[in-house]
Amino acid sequence: MVSLTEFNQNMIQNILHVYVSWTRYVLFLVMAFYTYLNFRYFSVDESRQKRICARQIWLMLFLHLISYSVLYLNTLDPAVAVFYCLQVVFFLCFILVYRAFYPRASRLLVNNMCMLLCVGFIMLTRLSYERAVRQFIIAALSAVVAWIIPAVVRRAGFLSKIPWAYAAVGIFLLAAVCVVGNTSFGAQLSISIGGFSIQPSEFVKILYVLFAAGMLSRSVKLKNVAVTTAAAAVHVLILVLSRDLGSALLFFLTYLFMLYAATSDLRWMGAGLLGGSLAAAAAYQFFSHVQSRVLAWRDPWSDIDNKGYQITQSLFAIGTGSWFGLGLYEGMPRRIPVVEKDFIFAAISEEMGALFALCVLLICLGCFLQFVLLAGRLENMFCKLTAFGLGTMYIVQVFLTVGGVIKFIPSTGVTLPLVSYGGSSLLSTFILFGVIQGLYSMI
C-alpha cells in the first residue's frame, strides 16, 4: 500500500507538473506581447511610446514573477525567493535612475536590457544558482558603470581625436593575452588578475569600434583607409594567433560593415570577403581545434560521443523543447557542455520553447534597429559610425552565438549578450549600451 506521505508527495508533484505545463504557455504569451510592443514602438508618437514602455515593464515583471515561482516551487529554497526580490529592486532602480538622470535616453533600450537580463537570470538560476548570483553581482556593478558612461560620452568631444590611443591599448591587451593568456577549449581567451579571470577582447571590441570610427570619419581616401585597414588587420591577426577565432570573425565582420558604411564602396566589401575567405581556409589548415569544430558542424552524428557531442545535444534539446518548451526543470539542459555560456540559447529553447527563444532574438533585433536608427539621426560622422559599429558588433555576436547553437554555422565560442554567463561579456555589453545612450542624449 502507498503511505499517506508518499501519496501527498505524489499529489504535490502532479500539481507542480500541471502548473509548470501551463506556465510555459503564459510565459510565451507574455513574451510575445512584449516583443510585439518592441516593434510597435517604432510606429507611434512619443506619448504612446511612453505608454508602451510602461506596459513592457509590467510584462517583464510579470514574466519574472511567474518564472521564479516555478523555480522556487521546484527548489523550496528561501534563498531563491530572496534572490528574486533583489532582482526586482535592481531592475526598478536601473530603470528609474536612467529616467531621472538621462531623460533623453532610449527607454526601449533600457527595457530590452532588463528583459534580456531577466531571461538570463531565470535560466542561470535554473542551471546553477551560484553562477546566477555571481552574474547578478557583476550586473549590479556593471549598472553603475552604465549610469556613468552616458555622461562621459556626451561631454567628451575629444573621443574622436585619439583613435590611435584606442588602437594602441587594444593591440597591447590582445597581445598580452596572446603571450600570457589562459587557454580554454584550445584558445587563449583570458588573463588572471588578483584571482579574477578577465577576457580583454570583450572590452577591446569597443575600443576597436571607436578606433575605426575615429579614423574613417576623418577621411575615406585610399591612404587613410589602407592605414586603418592595416591596423584593424593587426587586431584580427593577434586574435587568430591566440586561436580566438570567434572574436577574430566578430572583429573582421564589424570592420567590414563599418568600412562599407563609411565609403559606400562595394569593392572594399568584395575585397574584404575574399580576404576573409582565404584567411578562414588557412585557419582550417593550421588550427586543429578549428578542424574539429568544422567537422563537428558538417557531420556531428558521425562522432556523437566526442567531437559532435555538444552540437548534437544542443539539437536534441531544441527538438525536444519544440514550439512551447518542456517547462522549467522539465528538460535536461545540463547535458549540453558549457550550456551557461555558449549554448544557453539551446537551454532556453528546450525549457521555454522555440517561440520564446525566437522572441529573445527579436528583442535583440529590436536593439539593433535602435542602434541603426540612432546612427541615421546623428549628424557627427564619428558618432554616426560609432553607433553603427557598436550595433553591428552586437548583432553579429548574436548571429554567431545562435548560428552555432542551431548548426547554421560552426560553433565560434562567443556568448549571447546579457543572457549568457560571463562577467567580461556582461560588463562590456553594459558599456556598449551606455555609449549608445550617451549618443542618444546628443540628438
N, C-alpha and C positions, 0 to 999 in steps of 0.2 A: 504494500500500500504506500501511496505517496503521503508523506508527512505534511502537516499544515504549513510548516515553514517552507518546504520545497514548493508547495502549491502557491504560496504567496509570492515567492521569488519568481516562479514561472509567470504568474499573473503580471507582476511588475515588468518583467522583461517583455512580455507581449504588448503591454500598454506602451512601453517605451518604443518598441519597434513600430507600432502603429503611428505614434507621434512623430518619429523620425521620418517615416514614409510620407506623411502628409506635409511636414515642414519643407521637404525638398521642393514641392510644388509652390509653396508660399514663397520660399526664397527666390525661386526663379521669377515668379510674377513681380515681386518687389524689385529685383534686379532689372528685369525687362522694362518696368515703368521708369526706373531711374535712368536707364540707358536711353529710352525714348526722350525723356526730358533733356538729356545731354545734347541731343541734336535739335530738339525743338527750340532750344535756347537761341540758336543762330537765326531764327526766322521771326523773332518777336521784338517789340520795342524794349527800352531799358526798364520801364516799370514792371513789365511782365517777366523780364529776365530775373529781377529780384525775387519775384514770387516763385519762379521755377527753382531758383537756388534754395529758397527756404523749404520747398517741398522735397528737394533732394536730400537735405539734411535730415528731415524726419524719416524719409525712406531708408537712409543709411543707418540711422539709429535703430529703426525697427528691425532691419535685417541683422544688425549686430546683436540685438537682444534675442531674437529667435535662435540665432546660431549658438550663442553662448548658453542659452537654456538647454540646448541639446548637449553641448559639451559638459555642462555641469551635471545633468542627469545621468550621463554616462560615466562620470568620474566620482560624483558626490564629494568632490574636493572643495572645501570652502575657499581655498586659495584661488581657484578658477573664478569664483564669484567676485572676490576682491580684485583680481586682475581685470575682470570685465568693467568694474566700476572705475578703476584707474584709467582705462582706455576711454571711457565716456568723458571723463574730466579732461583728458588730453585732447580729444577731438574738439570739444566745445571751446577749450582755451585757444587751440590753434586757429580755429575759425574766427573767434571773437577778436583776438589780437590782430589778425590781418585786417579785419574790418575797421578796428579802431585806429590803427597806425597807417594803414595804406588803403584809404577809401577808393582809390583808382585801380587797385589790384583786381585781377580777374577772380570773381567769386566762383566761377565754374571750375577753374583750375584748382582752387583750394578744396572745393568739394570733391573733385575727382581724385586728388591726392589722398584725401581722407578715406574715400571709398576703396581705393586700391590698397591702402594700408590696412583697412578693416578686413578685407578679404585675406590679406597676408597674415594678419594676426589670428584670424579664425583657423586657417589651415595649419599654421605653425603650432598653435595651441593643441590642435588635434594630433599633430605629428610628434611634437616634442615641446612640452611645457617649458622646460629650462631654456631652450633656444628662443621660444616665443618671448619669454621675459627679457632675455638679453637683447632681442630685437627691439622690444619696447623701450628699454633704457636708451639704446642708441637713437631710436626715433625721437625720444624726448630731447636729447641733447642736440640732435640734428635740427629740430624745430627751432631752437634758439638761434642757430646759425641761419636758418631760413628766414627768420624775422629780421636779422641784421643785414643780410645780403642786399635786399632791395634799396635800402637807404644808402649803401655804399655805391651801388651801380648808378643810381640816378644823380649822385653828386660827384662822380669820378669821371670828369671829362678827359683825364689823361689815359684812360684804359686803352684807347685806340692808338696811343702814341708809343707804346712799348711792346710791340709784337715779338721782337727778338728776345725780350725777357721771358715771355711765355715759352718760347721755343727752347731757350737755354735751360730753364727749370724743368720743363717736360722731358727733354732729352737726358738731362742728368738723372732724374728719378728713374726713368726707364732703364738707363744704363746700369744704375745701382742694382736694380732687380736682376738684370741680366748677369751681373757679376756675382752678387752675394745673395740672390733671392732664394726662397724656399721652393722646392719642387713639389707640385701637386698634379697627379694624373699626367705626368710626362712634361709638364710646362712649368716654367719659373714664373710664379704669379705674385708672390708676396714677399715682404721683408718683416722681420720681427723686431719690434722696438719696445723695450720695457715690458715684455711679456705679452704684448698685443701684436696681432698679425694684421698688417695693412697691405692693401693691394693698390699701389700707386697709380696704375693705369686707369683706375676709376676716376681719379682726380685730374690726371694728365689729359684725359679726353676733353675736359672743359677748357684747360689752357690751350690745347690743340685747336679748338674751335676759335678761341679768341685770337690766337696767332694767325690762323688762316683768314679770319675776318679782317684783322688789322692790316695784313699785307695786301689782300685783294681789294680792300676799299681804297687803298692808295692809288693803285694803277692796275690795269689788266693788259698792259703791254707785254710783249713776249719776254723781255728780260726779267721783269718783276715776277711774272707767272712762272718762269723757269726756276728762279731762285726759290720762290715759295714752294713749288712742287718738290724741289730737291730737299728742302728742309722737312717737308711732310714725309717724303720717302725715307728719311733717316729715322723718323719716329716708327714708321711701319717696319723698317728693316730690323731695328732693335727688338721690336716685339716678335718678329719672326725668329731671330736668333735666340730669344727667350722661349721659343716654341709656344708662345701665347697667340696662337693663330686666330682665335676668336676675336680678340681685341684688335689684332692686325687687320682683319677683314672689316671690322667696325670703323676703324680709323680711315682705312682706304676708301670705303664707300662714302663716308661722310665728306671727305675732302673732294671726292669726285663730283658729288652733287653740289657742294659749295662752289667749286670751280665753274661748273655749268651755270649756276645761278648768277655768278658774277660776270661771266663772259658771254653767255648765251651762244656759245660756240660748240656745236656738236662734235667737231673734230677733236677737241680735248676729251670729250666723253668717250669717243671711239678709241682714242689712243690709250686712255686710262683703262678701259675694259680689256683691250688687247694685252696691255702690260700686266694687268691683274690676272688674266687667264694664264699667261706664261709663268707668272710667279706661283700661282696655285699648282700648276703642273710640276714645277721644280720642288715645291714644298712636299708634294706627294712622293717624289723620288727620294728626297733626303731625310724625311722625318718618319720614323716607324709608327709613332702614335697617330700621325695623320693617315697613314695607310690603314691602320686598324679601324679608325673612325669611318673612313670611306668604305672599307669592306663591310663593316657592320651596317652601314647605311644601305649599301647595294643589296646585300642578302643576309640580313640578320638571322634568318631562320636556319642557315647552314651551320652556325656556331652559336646556337641559342643559349648554351650553358656558359659561354665565355665572352667572346667579343660582342656578340649580339644580344647579351642578356639584358642590358639596360634599355635598349630601344624596344625590344620585344615586350618587356614588362610594361613599358610605357604604352605601347599599342594595346596590350591586353587590358590595361586599366581604362583607357579611353573607350575601348569597345564594350567593356563590361558596364561602365557607367551609363552608356547610351545617352539619350537626349536629356533626361532629368536626373541622372545620377542615382547612386545607391543610397545616399543619405550619409551624414556624418557618422563615423565609426562603423559603417556597414561595409566598407571596402577594405582593401589591403594595400594601401599606397606605400607602406614601408618596404614592400618587396622591390621597389624601384631604387637602385643605388643613387645617392646624392639627391633624393627627392625634394628635400627642403630648399635646394639651390637651383640647379639647372632644370629640374623636371617637376617643379611644383605645379606647372600647368596641367600635367597629367593627373596629379592628385586632385586638383580642382575638378577636372573632367570626370574622374571616377566617382567622387562622392557628391558633387554638387551638379554634375551634368554637363554635357557638351553645350547646351544652350546657355547655361550660366557662364561657362568658360568663354563662349562667343561674346557674351555681353562684356566680360572683362576686356577682351580685345577691342571691342567697340569703344569702350571708355578710353583706352589707350589711344585709339584713333582720334577720338574727340579732343584729347590733349594735343595731339599733333596738329589737328586743324586749327586749334587756337594759336599754336606757335606760328603756323604759316600765315594766318590772317593778321597776326601781330606784325610779322615781317613785312607784309604788304602795306601796313598803315604807317610804318616808321619811315621818316624821311632821311635820317642819317644812314649812310651806306654801311658803316661799321656796325651799327645797331641792327640794321636790317639783316646783314649776313650772319651776325651772331645769333639772332632769333631763329633764322632758317637753319643754321648749322646745328644748334642745340636740338631743334626739333627733329632734324634728320638723324642725329646721333641717337636720340631717344627712340624713334620709330624703327630704325634699323636694328637696334638692340632687341626690341620686342619681336621683330620678324625673325632674327637669328635664334632667339630662345624658343619661340613657338615652332618655327620651322624644324628645329632639331627634335623637338618632342614628338611631332606628328610624322616624322620621317620624310618631310618635304626636302630638307637639306641635311647633310651630315651634322652631327652634334658639334657645336662650337664652344660649349662650356661657359656661355655668358648667362647672366641672371635676368629674371623678369623684374624690371624696375618697380620698387616699392612693394612688391609682393614676395619675392624670393628672400630667403635668409642670407644675410651678409652685411656686415657693418659698413665696409667701404662703399659698397654699391648703394646702400641706403643713404649714407651721408652725401655722396656725390650727387645723387638724384635730388635730394633736398636743395643742394647748392644750385643745381641746374634750374630747378623750378624757381628758386629765389632770384636768380639772374633774370629769368623771364618776367617775373613780377616786377622787378626793378625797371625793366624796359617798358612794361605796361604803364608805369607811373610817369613815363616820359612823353606819352602820347598827348 
